[in-house]
Amino acid sequence: MAAAAALTLSACGSGGTSGGGGDTNFVTGHNGVDTAKKSERAKAPALSGKTIDGKTLDVAAYKGKVVVLNVWGSWCGPCREEAKYFSKVSKAYQDKGVQFVGINTRDTSTTPALAFEKANGITYPSLYDPTGKLMLRFPKGTLNPQLIPSTLILDRDGKVAARALEALDDTALLKMLKPVLAEK
């Protein structure tokens, strides 16, 4: 029972700190948001596969747009808290050069993931990653997703510009997104 509780807490958190050592070239901001200077950003790894609705998706196809990556699970309380804000901001920014992509993880089937998206008005695609393999593609010591939920902002060149390791409301999400969107 204690092991199950520890696993649950580690898998779905409401905040955290960055791990790893050495010069990571990012600055920890307030509220669990880390940012990287434009000249020091790491390229996001290849993120592709099947979506929860069975289509094929490659995040690299969105190069030239700012991409908001949100790692979530239908079983995650903080993910349920933030979903309405992601739905709202994704719709408001869909014609402004921004693409939202979810990464659904640790759901054992797509059924609860599809129900979660329908219940929360999520209209953007979500890669289905039940074992967390996509999260593990991010190198240690970079702005990698470490918790569920995690949110990453990729710049127009496909590099990781910002990361949050906690549930976000629309104000916090826009605070991460707008500076990257304003870059030329």
C-alpha positions in Angstrom: 0.0 0.0 0.0 2.8 2.4 0.9 4.6 1.6 -2.4 1.5 2.3 -4.4 1.0 5.6 -2.6 4.6 6.7 -3.2 4.2 5.8 -6.9 1.0 7.8 -7.2 2.6 10.8 -5.6 5.7 10.7 -7.8 3.7 10.2 -10.9 1.3 13.1 -10.6 2.6 16.1 -8.8 1.6 19.7 -8.4 5.1 21.1 -8.7 8.8 20.2 -8.3 12.3 21.2 -8.9 14.7 20.5 -11.7 17.1 17.6 -11.3 20.5 16.9 -12.7 23.7 18.8 -12.3 26.1 20.9 -14.2 25.5 23.9 -16.4 22.0 23.4 -17.7 21.7 26.9 -19.3 18.2 27.5 -17.8 16.9 29.8 -15.1 14.4 28.6 -12.6 11.7 31.2 -12.3 8.8 31.6 -10.0 6.0 29.1 -9.7 8.0 26.1 -11.1 8.6 27.7 -14.5 12.1 27.4 -16.1 13.2 29.3 -19.1 16.2 29.1 -21.4 17.9 31.9 -23.3 17.2 31.7 -27.0 20.9 31.1 -27.7 21.2 28.3 -25.2 18.0 26.2 -26.0 18.2 22.5 -26.6 16.4 20.9 -29.6 13.4 18.9 -28.6 13.8 15.2 -29.3 11.8 13.5 -32.1 8.2 13.2 -30.8 6.0 11.1 -33.1 3.6 8.2 -33.0 -0.1 7.4 -32.8 -2.5 9.8 -31.2 -5.2 8.7 -28.8 -7.7 8.7 -31.7 -5.5 6.5 -33.8 -4.0 9.0 -36.2 -0.2 9.5 -36.8 1.4 12.7 -35.6 5.0 14.1 -35.8 5.6 17.2 -33.8 8.4 18.2 -36.2 5.6 18.9 -38.7 4.8 22.0 -36.7 8.3 23.6 -37.1 7.7 27.4 -37.7 5.0 27.5 -35.1 5.3 27.8 -31.4 4.3 24.5 -29.9 2.8 24.0 -26.4 3.4 20.4 -25.3 1.4 19.2 -22.3 2.1 15.9 -20.7 -1.1 14.6 -19.0 -3.0 11.6 -17.8 -6.8 11.2 -17.4 -6.2 9.8 -13.9 -4.2 12.9 -12.8 -6.0 15.4 -10.5 -3.8 18.4 -11.4 -4.3 17.5 -15.1 -8.0 17.7 -14.7 -7.6 21.1 -13.0 -5.6 22.6 -15.9 -7.5 21.1 -18.9 -10.1 23.8 -19.1 -7.4 26.4 -19.3 -5.5 24.6 -22.0 -8.7 24.2 -24.0 -9.5 27.9 -23.7 -5.9 29.1 -24.6 -5.5 26.6 -27.5 -8.7 27.8 -29.1 -7.8 31.5 -28.6 -4.3 31.0 -30.2 -5.0 28.4 -32.9 -4.8 31.1 -35.6 -1.9 33.0 -34.1 1.0 30.6 -35.0 0.6 28.3 -31.9 0.0 24.6 -32.0 -1.0 22.6 -28.9 0.0 19.0 -28.6 -0.8 16.7 -25.7 1.2 13.7 -24.6 -1.1 11.3 -22.8 0.8 9.0 -20.6 0.2 6.1 -18.2 -3.4 5.6 -19.4 -3.7 1.8 -20.0 -6.1 2.4 -22.9 -7.2 5.3 -25.0 -10.8 5.1 -23.7 -10.3 7.2 -20.6 -8.0 9.6 -22.5 -10.7 10.2 -25.2 -13.3 10.7 -22.5 -11.0 13.2 -20.7 -10.5 15.2 -23.9 -14.3 15.2 -24.7 -15.2 16.2 -21.1 -12.7 19.1 -21.1 -13.2 20.4 -24.7 -9.7 19.5 -25.8 -9.6 19.7 -29.6 -5.9 19.5 -30.3 -4.1 16.2 -30.9 -2.5 14.1 -28.1 0.1 11.5 -28.7 -0.6 8.2 -26.9 2.4 7.3 -24.7 1.2 4.8 -22.1 4.7 3.8 -20.9 6.3 7.3 -20.9 8.8 6.5 -23.6 8.4 10.0 -25.3 9.2 11.7 -22.0 12.4 9.7 -21.7 13.6 11.0 -25.0 14.4 14.4 -23.4 18.0 14.4 -22.3 18.7 14.7 -18.5 19.9 18.2 -17.6 17.6 19.9 -20.1 14.2 21.4 -19.7 12.7 17.9 -19.8 9.3 16.9 -18.5 9.7 15.3 -15.1 6.3 15.2 -13.6 2.7 14.8 -14.7 1.5 17.4 -15.6 4.4 19.1 -17.3 4.2 21.7 -20.0 6.9 22.7 -22.5 6.9 25.6 -24.9 8.9 24.9 -28.1 10.0 27.9 -30.1 9.6 28.1 -33.9 12.8 26.2 -34.4 11.7 23.2 -32.3 13.8 24.1 -29.3 12.6 24.0 -25.7 12.1 27.6 -24.5 10.2 27.1 -21.2 9.0 24.3 -18.9 6.5 24.2 -16.1 6.4 21.3 -13.6 2.9 22.0 -12.2 -0.7 22.5 -13.2 -1.2 25.8 -15.0 -4.1 28.2 -15.2 -4.6 30.4 -18.3 -2.7 33.3 -16.8 0.4 31.2 -16.0 0.2 29.4 -19.4 0.1 32.8 -21.2 2.9 34.1 -19.2 5.0 31.2 -20.5 3.7 31.4 -24.1 3.6 35.1 -24.9 7.4 35.8 -24.7 8.2 32.9 -27.0 5.4 33.9 -29.4 6.8 37.4 -29.5 10.2 36.3 -30.7 11.1 36.8 -34.3 
